[in-house]
């Protein structure tokens, strides 16, 4: 996916928002509408970056439990090229992929696609509400069919069709979480709030673990090699 196609998708989703004004909430971020909020390690420490789309969830993870050198960046909406450049400079530990902790919804996938488009598929991993992270947490209550979900709005459905041109939900989310999305529902990070004291730290710990795993390599029927 080229950055030109990615940036064209911004304009398309803006038009979708105009077409579905009842589904577009005032103050809802779209493309670089809010500045990045940065928390974590100081200068001189090899920094590993975790990007998350939900700041209240960050505050539920005690900073004393953060790994040394971890920087958490909160972003809202689709990431722009200048914002991606900031993230790349922050991630001074180039051996560690950037973990993206987002919702299993069209905006979460679009934000992930924007990061991946600018920084590369090997540099950014989707480690939010996805099969790999939920399985790593290892709790029966956080299986996709048990977590609280919300129905996709007409805008969400149109946005999902757009996003599928940038990233396949099955590849980013895994078969079970993407099945929830394709059935017409989305799962927010807040779905873990029913046991936030233990599940929120478990989410971030699992996200960092999954981000470091070697991606699976598969070959398409056309002979192309892909990773996920």
C-alpha positions as YAML, in Angstrom:
chain: A
units: angstrom
residues:
- id: 1
  name: UNK
  ca: [0.00, 0.00, 0.00]
- id: 2
  name: UNK
  ca: [1.49, 3.34, -1.04]
- id: 3
  name: UNK
  ca: [1.29, 6.45, 1.06]
- id: 4
  name: UNK
  ca: [-0.62, 8.17, -1.75]
- id: 5
  name: UNK
  ca: [-3.42, 5.58, -1.48]
- id: 6
  name: UNK
  ca: [-3.39, 5.98, 2.28]
- id: 7
  name: UNK
  ca: [-3.70, 9.74, 2.14]
- id: 8
  name: UNK
  ca: [-6.45, 9.51, -0.47]
- id: 9
  name: UNK
  ca: [-8.34, 7.31, 2.00]
- id: 10
  name: UNK
  ca: [-8.44, 10.26, 4.41]
- id: 11
  name: UNK
  ca: [-10.48, 12.28, 1.97]
- id: 12
  name: UNK
  ca: [-12.78, 9.35, 1.30]
- id: 13
  name: UNK
  ca: [-13.53, 8.79, 4.96]
- id: 14
  name: UNK
  ca: [-14.16, 12.51, 5.43]
- id: 15
  name: UNK
  ca: [-16.76, 12.29, 2.69]
- id: 16
  name: UNK
  ca: [-18.31, 9.26, 4.39]
- id: 17
  name: UNK
  ca: [-18.58, 11.27, 7.60]
- id: 18
  name: UNK
  ca: [-20.38, 14.03, 5.70]
- id: 19
  name: UNK
  ca: [-22.76, 11.46, 4.24]
- id: 20
  name: UNK
  ca: [-23.55, 10.00, 7.67]
- id: 21
  name: UNK
  ca: [-23.76, 13.07, 9.94]
- id: 22
  name: UNK
  ca: [-25.96, 11.28, 12.48]
- id: 23
  name: UNK
  ca: [-23.21, 8.71, 13.08]
- id: 24
  name: UNK
  ca: [-20.38, 11.23, 13.35]
- id: 25
  name: UNK
  ca: [-20.02, 12.49, 16.92]
- id: 26
  name: UNK
  ca: [-18.84, 16.02, 17.55]
- id: 27
  name: UNK
  ca: [-15.23, 16.02, 18.66]
- id: 28
  name: UNK
  ca: [-14.54, 12.61, 17.13]
- id: 29
  name: UNK
  ca: [-11.01, 12.60, 15.77]
- id: 30
  name: UNK
  ca: [-10.29, 11.67, 12.19]
- id: 31
  name: UNK
  ca: [-6.91, 12.60, 10.69]
- id: 32
  name: UNK
  ca: [-4.29, 14.18, 12.92]
- id: 33
  name: UNK
  ca: [-6.98, 16.18, 14.70]
- id: 34
  name: UNK
  ca: [-5.32, 15.74, 18.10]
- id: 35
  name: UNK
  ca: [-1.65, 16.02, 19.07]
- id: 36
  name: UNK
  ca: [0.21, 12.89, 20.16]
- id: 37
  name: UNK
  ca: [0.37, 12.48, 23.94]
- id: 38
  name: UNK
  ca: [3.64, 10.94, 25.07]
- id: 39
  name: UNK
  ca: [4.37, 9.22, 28.38]
- id: 40
  name: UNK
  ca: [7.41, 7.30, 29.53]
- id: 41
  name: UNK
  ca: [11.18, 6.93, 29.36]
- id: 42
  name: UNK
  ca: [13.58, 9.84, 29.33]
- id: 43
  name: UNK
  ca: [16.56, 10.58, 27.15]
- id: 44
  name: UNK
  ca: [19.52, 8.22, 27.04]
- id: 45
  name: UNK
  ca: [17.44, 5.05, 27.39]
- id: 46
  name: UNK
  ca: [16.82, 2.76, 24.40]
- id: 47
  name: UNK
  ca: [13.16, 3.43, 23.88]
- id: 48
  name: UNK
  ca: [10.51, 0.96, 22.83]
- id: 49
  name: UNK
  ca: [7.19, 2.47, 21.70]
- id: 50
  name: UNK
  ca: [3.65, 1.29, 22.31]
- id: 51
  name: UNK
  ca: [0.88, 3.23, 20.58]
- id: 52
  name: UNK
  ca: [-2.62, 3.14, 22.06]
- id: 53
  name: UNK
  ca: [-5.85, 4.83, 21.03]
- id: 54
  name: UNK
  ca: [-7.39, 5.08, 24.51]
- id: 55
  name: UNK
  ca: [-5.80, 7.34, 27.13]
- id: 56
  name: UNK
  ca: [-8.06, 6.37, 30.10]
- id: 57
  name: UNK
  ca: [-6.92, 2.78, 29.68]
- id: 58
  name: UNK
  ca: [-3.28, 3.89, 29.98]
- id: 59
  name: UNK
  ca: [-4.00, 5.45, 33.35]
- id: 60
  name: UNK
  ca: [-5.20, 2.06, 34.61]
- id: 61
  name: UNK
  ca: [-1.73, 0.57, 34.12]
- id: 62
  name: UNK
  ca: [0.60, 1.63, 36.94]
- id: 63
  name: UNK
  ca: [3.71, 3.34, 35.62]
- id: 64
  name: UNK
  ca: [5.78, 1.37, 38.14]
- id: 65
  name: UNK
  ca: [4.86, -1.75, 36.16]
- id: 66
  name: UNK
  ca: [6.02, -0.36, 32.80]
- id: 67
  name: UNK
  ca: [9.13, -2.05, 31.37]
- id: 68
  name: UNK
  ca: [12.30, 0.04, 31.39]
- id: 69
  name: UNK
  ca: [12.56, 2.25, 28.35]
- id: 70
  name: UNK
  ca: [8.90, 1.95, 27.36]
- id: 71
  name: UNK
  ca: [7.27, 5.02, 25.83]
- id: 72
  name: UNK
  ca: [3.49, 5.03, 25.48]
- id: 73
  name: UNK
  ca: [2.02, 7.29, 22.83]
- id: 74
  name: UNK
  ca: [-1.70, 8.04, 22.77]
- id: 75
  name: UNK
  ca: [-3.13, 8.92, 19.39]
- id: 76
  name: UNK
  ca: [-6.67, 9.66, 18.28]
- id: 77
  name: UNK
  ca: [-7.69, 9.15, 14.68]
- id: 78
  name: UNK
  ca: [-5.63, 8.34, 11.62]
- id: 79
  name: UNK
  ca: [-1.92, 9.09, 11.98]
- id: 80
  name: UNK
  ca: [-0.31, 11.62, 9.64]
- id: 81
  name: UNK
  ca: [3.15, 11.46, 8.07]
- id: 82
  name: UNK
  ca: [4.64, 14.05, 10.53]
- id: 83
  name: UNK
  ca: [3.17, 12.14, 13.49]
- id: 84
  name: UNK
  ca: [4.63, 8.88, 12.18]
- id: 85
  name: UNK
  ca: [8.03, 10.57, 11.92]
- id: 86
  name: UNK
  ca: [7.80, 11.53, 15.59]
- id: 87
  name: UNK
  ca: [7.05, 7.93, 16.53]
- id: 88
  name: UNK
  ca: [9.99, 6.69, 14.49]
- id: 89
  name: UNK
  ca: [12.34, 9.09, 16.30]
- id: 90
  name: UNK
  ca: [10.95, 8.05, 19.68]
- id: 91
  name: UNK
  ca: [11.50, 4.36, 18.95]
- id: 92
  name: UNK
  ca: [15.27, 4.44, 19.40]
- id: 93
  name: UNK
  ca: [15.35, 0.67, 20.01]
- id: 94
  name: UNK
  ca: [15.16, -0.26, 16.32]
- id: 95
  name: UNK
  ca: [15.18, -3.99, 17.10]
- id: 96
  name: UNK
  ca: [11.76, -3.81, 18.78]
- id: 97
  name: UNK
  ca: [8.62, -3.44, 16.64]
- id: 98
  name: UNK
  ca: [6.13, -0.74, 17.55]
- id: 99
  name: UNK
  ca: [3.09, -2.29, 19.25]
- id: 100
  name: UNK
  ca: [-0.24, -0.77, 18.20]
- id: 101
  name: UNK
  ca: [-3.03, -1.28, 20.76]
- id: 102
  name: UNK
  ca: [-6.30, -0.37, 19.08]
- id: 103
  name: UNK
  ca: [-9.96, -1.30, 18.93]
- id: 104
  name: UNK
  ca: [-11.33, -4.00, 16.66]
- id: 105
  name: UNK
  ca: [-13.28, -1.50, 14.59]
- id: 106
  name: UNK
  ca: [-12.84, 0.35, 11.28]
- id: 107
  name: UNK
  ca: [-11.10, 3.35, 12.85]
- id: 108
  name: UNK
  ca: [-8.70, 1.13, 14.77]
- id: 109
  name: UNK
  ca: [-7.79, -0.68, 11.57]
- id: 110
  name: UNK
  ca: [-7.45, 2.59, 9.65]
- id: 111
  name: UNK
  ca: [-5.12, 4.04, 12.28]
- id: 112
  name: UNK
  ca: [-3.05, 0.86, 12.20]
- id: 113
  name: UNK
  ca: [-2.93, 1.00, 8.39]
- id: 114
  name: UNK
  ca: [-1.67, 4.59, 8.55]
- id: 115
  name: UNK
  ca: [1.16, 3.65, 10.93]
- id: 116
  name: UNK
  ca: [2.07, 0.60, 8.88]
- id: 117
  name: UNK
  ca: [1.95, 2.61, 5.66]
- id: 118
  name: UNK
  ca: [4.49, 5.13, 6.88]
- id: 119
  name: UNK
  ca: [6.74, 2.94, 9.05]
- id: 120
  name: UNK
  ca: [6.48, -0.45, 7.34]
- id: 121
  name: UNK
  ca: [4.76, -3.75, 8.05]
- id: 122
  name: UNK
  ca: [7.84, -5.13, 9.83]
- id: 123
  name: UNK
  ca: [8.01, -2.08, 12.11]
- id: 124
  name: UNK
  ca: [4.37, -1.93, 13.30]
- id: 125
  name: UNK
  ca: [2.30, -4.79, 14.71]
- id: 126
  name: UNK
  ca: [-1.42, -4.78, 15.52]
- id: 127
  name: UNK
  ca: [-1.52, -5.85, 19.18]
- id: 128
  name: UNK
  ca: [-4.87, -4.53, 20.37]
- id: 129
  name: UNK
  ca: [-8.15, -6.44, 20.38]
- id: 130
  name: UNK
  ca: [-7.03, -9.37, 18.25]
- id: 131
  name: UNK
  ca: [-6.85, -13.14, 18.52]
- id: 132
  name: UNK
  ca: [-3.13, -13.26, 19.32]
- id: 133
  name: UNK
  ca: [-3.34, -10.81, 22.23]
- id: 134
  name: UNK
  ca: [-6.54, -12.25, 23.70]
- id: 135
  name: UNK
  ca: [-5.06, -15.75, 23.54]
- id: 136
  name: UNK
  ca: [-1.87, -14.52, 25.22]
- id: 137
  name: UNK
  ca: [-3.89, -12.99, 28.05]
- id: 138
  name: UNK
  ca: [-5.22, -16.52, 28.47]
- id: 139
  name: UNK
  ca: [-8.50, -15.78, 30.23]
- id: 140
  name: UNK
  ca: [-11.76, -17.43, 29.20]
- id: 141
  name: UNK
  ca: [-13.64, -14.18, 29.84]
- id: 142
  name: UNK
  ca: [-11.75, -12.32, 27.12]
- id: 143
  name: UNK
  ca: [-12.56, -14.58, 24.21]
- id: 144
  name: UNK
  ca: [-14.09, -12.61, 21.31]
- id: 145
  name: UNK
  ca: [-17.53, -14.18, 21.67]
- id: 146
  name: UNK
  ca: [-17.69, -13.26, 25.37]
- id: 147
  name: UNK
  ca: [-16.51, -9.65, 25.29]
- id: 148
  name: UNK
  ca: [-19.06, -6.85, 25.11]
- id: 149
  name: UNK
  ca: [-19.46, -5.50, 21.60]
- id: 150
  name: UNK
  ca: [-21.32, -2.68, 19.85]
- id: 151
  name: UNK
  ca: [-23.23, -2.77, 16.60]
- id: 152
  name: UNK
  ca: [-21.56, -1.20, 13.59]
- id: 153
  name: UNK
  ca: [-23.28, 1.99, 12.46]
- id: 154
  name: UNK
  ca: [-23.96, 2.67, 8.77]
- id: 155
  name: UNK
  ca: [-20.86, 4.88, 8.79]
- id: 156
  name: UNK
  ca: [-18.82, 2.06, 10.34]
- id: 157
  name: UNK
  ca: [-19.96, -0.34, 7.65]
- id: 158
  name: UNK
  ca: [-19.01, 2.07, 4.87]
- id: 159
  name: UNK
  ca: [-15.71, 2.81, 6.61]
- id: 160
  name: UNK
  ca: [-14.95, -0.91, 6.89]
- id: 161
  name: UNK
  ca: [-15.36, -1.35, 3.14]
- id: 162
  name: UNK
  ca: [-12.89, 1.49, 2.62]
- id: 163
  name: UNK
  ca: [-10.39, 0.11, 5.12]
- id: 164
  name: UNK
  ca: [-10.42, -3.32, 3.51]
- id: 165
  name: UNK
  ca: [-8.60, -1.74, 0.59]
- id: 166
  name: UNK
  ca: [-5.76, -0.92, 2.99]
- id: 167
  name: UNK
  ca: [-5.60, -3.91, 5.35]
- id: 168
  name: UNK
  ca: [-7.47, -7.20, 5.60]
- id: 169
  name: UNK
  ca: [-9.21, -7.58, 8.99]
- id: 170
  name: UNK
  ca: [-8.36, -11.31, 9.11]
- id: 171
  name: UNK
  ca: [-4.67, -10.55, 8.74]
- id: 172
  name: UNK
  ca: [-4.59, -7.87, 11.44]
- id: 173
  name: UNK
  ca: [-7.16, -9.22, 13.91]
- id: 174
  name: UNK
  ca: [-7.14, -12.96, 13.36]
- id: 175
  name: UNK
  ca: [-10.08, -15.12, 12.27]
- id: 176
  name: UNK
  ca: [-12.18, -14.99, 15.45]
- id: 177
  name: UNK
  ca: [-12.08, -11.25, 16.16]
- id: 178
  name: UNK
  ca: [-12.47, -10.41, 12.48]
- id: 179
  name: UNK
  ca: [-15.52, -12.73, 12.40]
- id: 180
  name: UNK
  ca: [-17.13, -10.53, 15.07]
- id: 181
  name: UNK
  ca: [-16.39, -7.45, 12.96]
- id: 182
  name: UNK
  ca: [-17.75, -9.04, 9.79]
- id: 183
  name: UNK
  ca: [-20.89, -10.13, 11.65]
- id: 184
  name: UNK
  ca: [-21.67, -6.43, 12.23]
- id: 185
  name: UNK
  ca: [-20.13, -5.70, 15.64]
- id: 186
  name: UNK
  ca: [-17.01, -3.96, 16.96]
- id: 187
  name: UNK
  ca: [-15.05, -4.58, 20.16]
- id: 188
  name: UNK
  ca: [-13.51, -1.64, 21.99]
- id: 189
  name: UNK
  ca: [-10.54, -1.84, 24.36]
- id: 190
  name: UNK
  ca: [-13.00, -0.67, 27.05]
- id: 191
  name: UNK
  ca: [-14.59, -4.13, 26.84]
- id: 192
  name: UNK
  ca: [-11.85, -5.22, 29.25]
- id: 193
  name: UNK
  ca: [-13.04, -2.66, 31.79]
- id: 194
  name: UNK
  ca: [-15.21, -5.17, 33.66]
- id: 195
  name: UNK
  ca: [-11.97, -6.39, 35.30]
- id: 196
  name: UNK
  ca: [-9.69, -3.46, 34.56]
- id: 197
  name: UNK
  ca: [-7.39, -4.00, 37.55]
- id: 198
  name: UNK
  ca: [-5.94, -7.18, 36.09]
- id: 199
  name: UNK
  ca: [-7.02, -7.21, 32.45]
- id: 200
  name: UNK
  ca: [-5.62, -3.81, 31.46]
- id: 201
  name: UNK
  ca: [-2.08, -4.65, 32.65]
- id: 202
  name: UNK
  ca: [-2.49, -8.06, 31.03]
- id: 203
  name: UNK
  ca: [-3.49, -6.39, 27.75]
- id: 204
  name: UNK
  ca: [-0.35, -4.26, 27.59]
- id: 205
  name: UNK
  ca: [1.93, -7.10, 28.70]
- id: 206
  name: UNK
  ca: [0.44, -9.37, 26.04]
- id: 207
  name: UNK
  ca: [0.71, -6.60, 23.41]
- id: 208
  name: UNK
  ca: [4.44, -6.20, 24.03]
- id: 209
  name: UNK
  ca: [4.95, -9.96, 23.92]
- id: 210
  name: UNK
  ca: [2.99, -10.44, 20.69]
- id: 211
  name: UNK
  ca: [4.80, -7.53, 19.03]
- id: 212
  name: UNK
  ca: [8.15, -9.30, 19.43]
- id: 213
  name: UNK
  ca: [7.03, -12.59, 17.91]
- id: 214
  name: UNK
  ca: [8.26, -13.33, 14.43]
- id: 215
  name: UNK
  ca: [5.41, -12.81, 11.94]
- id: 216
  name: UNK
  ca: [4.03, -15.86, 10.23]
- id: 217
  name: UNK
  ca: [5.01, -16.21, 6.59]
- id: 218
  name: UNK
  ca: [2.54, -17.57, 4.07]
- id: 219
  name: UNK
  ca: [2.47, -17.94, 0.31]
- id: 220
  name: UNK
  ca: [-0.57, -16.92, -1.71]
- id: 221
  name: UNK
  ca: [-1.94, -19.07, -4.55]
- id: 222
  name: UNK
  ca: [-0.24, -16.61, -6.93]
- id: 223
  name: UNK
  ca: [3.09, -17.35, -5.29]
- id: 224
  name: UNK
  ca: [3.44, -14.06, -3.41]
- id: 225
  name: UNK
  ca: [4.94, -14.23, 0.08]
- id: 226
  name: UNK
  ca: [3.12, -12.30, 2.80]
- id: 227
  name: UNK
  ca: [3.64, -11.86, 6.54]
- id: 228
  name: UNK
  ca: [1.24, -11.35, 9.40]
...
